[in-house]
Amino acid sequence: MTEAHEQARSAAREPSVDPATDPSAGEVFDADIHAKAREVIARYPQSRSALLPLLHLVQSVQGYVSREGITFCARHLDLSEAEVSGVVTFYTMYKRRPCGQHLVSVCTNTLCAALGGDAVYRRLCEHLGEEGRPLGHEETAGTPGEQGSITIEHAECLAACDLAPVLQVNYEYFDNQSPDSAVELVDALRNGDKPAPTRGAPLTDFRSAELQLAGFFPDDSEQSRSDVDAPTAAEETVRGARLAQDRGWTAPAMPDDVALPEVEQK
């Protein structure tokens, strides 16, 4: 980076202030959240590398990334608000509107769509919306953050094609869904229940999941393990590997005398 670029970048930043006493962030983030932010930053050799988990920390407080949240991250990391906003608007996991207690993500990519994902999404939007006005992408049924409120979104590939159609609740998997089973699931969530995911960690709420994504778990090791420890591989996913093992199938080994192509030096 040239000296002129560095000067321009520095000029784009707001004047350096103590993040914990910065009035522009209001009273949204208390002393505990500021302490957690410093703990996150201390994990990295360069502070700007902490931006992604810091944004998850913000969402664990507000349920989305607000203007105050952008300022909070910029102050702690000595970045411009434009730099933080560029990251927030690039990744779909950072929400610009308040989320409900639960975030329901329905895969509508090719295979899930062909096997019924579009129908699942359409049915949930109609079920969670009002008569004549179904919910749209990233819209919420109920008051965001309150008990039983649900934000729905259509998602690109959720990496579970062998279990299509799938959806996630707060990023935990519910596989082999149908419109009817999906409606039963969201109704249970609205009633305050937390159905067990098909695989993965026990279900929690969106803000608690965001705190975990920021890297914070209970101090008690057994409690921490119970929050995340659960089977993650589905039978469909490992069936091929198990069949090969049972029948003694292996991939052919590469001959020792095969010359590897030269790689052009950069």
N, C-alpha and C positions, 0 to 999 in steps of 0.2 A: 504494500500500500504506500503510495507516495505521500510526501509531507503535506501536499495540498489536499489530498483526499482525507487524510487524518484530521486536518484542521477543519474541513467542511463537516466531517462526521461529528467532531467534538462540538462544533457550533450548533449542530442540529439538536443536541441534547439540551434538556432543561438544566438550570443551575443545580449543582449538587446540593442536596439537603439530606437530613437524617430521615430515612423512610418511616421510622416509628413516630416521628413528630410532624410529618408532612400533612398540612391541613387539607391539601387537595384530595386526599383519599378519605376524608371525613372520618367517621367512627366505625366504618364497615369492618376493618381489620383490627382486632385487639392485640394486646401485647403477646399473647400466646401464639397467634398466627405470625407475627413478626419474628418471634423466636424460632418457629418452625421454618420460616423462610431462610433465616440465617443458617439453620441446620442443613437444609437442602443445599444451599450454596457451598457450604464447607465440604461437600462430597466431591466437588469438581475442582480440577486444577485451574480452570478458567471460569469465572463466575457466569459468563453468558451461556455456558453449557447447561446451566440449571433452569433455563427458561421453561422448557416443557413441563417438568414436574412442578415448577412454581405456578404455572397456569392451572394445573390440576388442583393445587392447593387453593387457589382463588375460587375455583368452581366448588370446592368442598365447603366453602363459606356461603357463597351467593347462589350456587346452582347454575351459574353461567359466568362469562367473562365480561364484566361491566367496564365502563370508562374508568371507574375507580380501580378496578382490578388491573387494567393496563398500566395505570400510573403506579400502582403498588409494585408491579414487576419491574417497570422501567427504573424506578428509584433504587430498588434493591440491587439491580444488576448494572446500573450505570449505563443503561441503553436509552435511546430515544423512544418516545411513545410510538413513533412511526415504525421502528424496528419491531417492537412488540406486536403492534397491530398487524404487521405483515405476516407474522407467524400465526396469530390468532385466526386470521381470515384464510390462511392456507389450509389448515387442518380442520376437518369436519368434526373432530372430537371436542373442539372448543366451541361452545355454544354462545351465540350473541343475544339470545333471549332466555329468560329464566325457564329452567326445566321443572317438570313436575317431580313428585317424590320418586317416580320411576321413569326411566327412559326406555321405551320399547322400540327396537330397531328391527325392521323387517327387511330381509334380503330380497331384492327385486332384480338381481343380476340374472344372467341368461338362464342357467340351469334351474335355479330356484323359481324364476318366473315361469319357465316352461312347466314346472311340476306343481305350480299353484301359488307361488309367492305373490304374484300380482293380486290374486283373488283374496289371499290372506290380508294383504295391505288394504285393499279396497273395503273388505268387510270390517276391519278394525276402524278405519276412518269413519265409516258410516255408523258403526256401533257407538263410538266414542263422541261423535258429533251430535248436533241437534237435527231435528227432522228437517230435511231439505237442505241442510248445510253440513256435510261431512267435514271432519278435520282435514287439514292439509299437512304437508311436510313440516315437521318441527313445530306443530301446534299442540296445545295442551288442553286436556279435558280436566276441568277443575281449576282451582287456584294454584299456580306454580309453587312448589315447595310444601304445600299442605298435604295432610294425610289423604291417601287415595288418589292424588292427582297424577295424571299420566301424560307424558309427552311422547308423541309418535313420530317416527321418521322412517323413510325408506333408505336402505343402506346398499352400498355396493358390496361386492363379494365379501362374505363373512367367513370364507375359508372352510366351509363345511359342505361341499358339493355332494359328498357321499351320503349326507343326511338331509338333503333338501326335501321340502322347503324348511328353512330355519329362520328363527328370530332370536334376538337377544333381549334380555331385560337387565339393564345396568351392566351390559357387556358379558353376561352369563348366558350360556346356550340353552335353548329349548328347541330340540330337533324334531324332524318329521311332523311338522305342524299342518293343520288344516284350518279352514276358516272357523269351524266350530270349536276346535281345541284352543285356538288363539283367543276367541271370545271368552271361553271359560277361564283362560289364564288372566286376561285383563280384568275380568269381573272379580276374580280372587284378589288381585292386587288392589282394586278399588275398595274391597271390603277389609283391607288391612292384613290379608294373609300374605305369606311369602312362600309360594310353591317351590319345591326343590327343582333346580335346573336338571336337565338331562345328564349333564356332566359338568364338572368344574366346581368352583367354590360355592358355599351356601349363599343364597340370595340375600342381599342387603338393599339399601336405598341408594339413589344416585349420588348423593353428597358423600355418603360413607365410602362408596366405591372410588370416588374421586380422591378422597384422603388416602386410600390405599395406593392409588396410582401415583400419588405424590411421594409415597414411600414410608407411610406411617402406619404402624400396627400396634396392638396392645403390647405393653411391656412384658406381660406374662407369656412365656414361651408356649405353653399349652393352648392358651386362648388365641394367640397369634396363629399357631398352626391350624387350629380348628376353623379359623376365619378363611383360610385359603386352601387347606389340604383336602383334596377330593379327587376321584378318578377323572382323568381328562381325555383318555382315549376311548372312543366308541368301538364297539365290536365290528361295525362295518369298516372302520378305518384300518384295523389291524388284521382283518380276516385274511387278506392276501399273504401277509408276512407269516402268519401262523400256518397257513396251508403249505407254503414253501418249506417251512421248518419241519412240519410233519412228514413231508414227502422227500425231504433231503435235497431239495432244489437249491442250487447256488448259481450265482452269476459266474461265467467263465473268467478265469484269472487272466490278467494281461501278460503276454509273453515277456520274458526278461530282455529279449534282444530287440524289442521294438524301440526304435529311436523316436524320441519326442520332437515335435517341430520346434524350431528355434523361435524365440519370442523377440520381436523387434525391440531394441532398447529405446526407451523414451528420453 
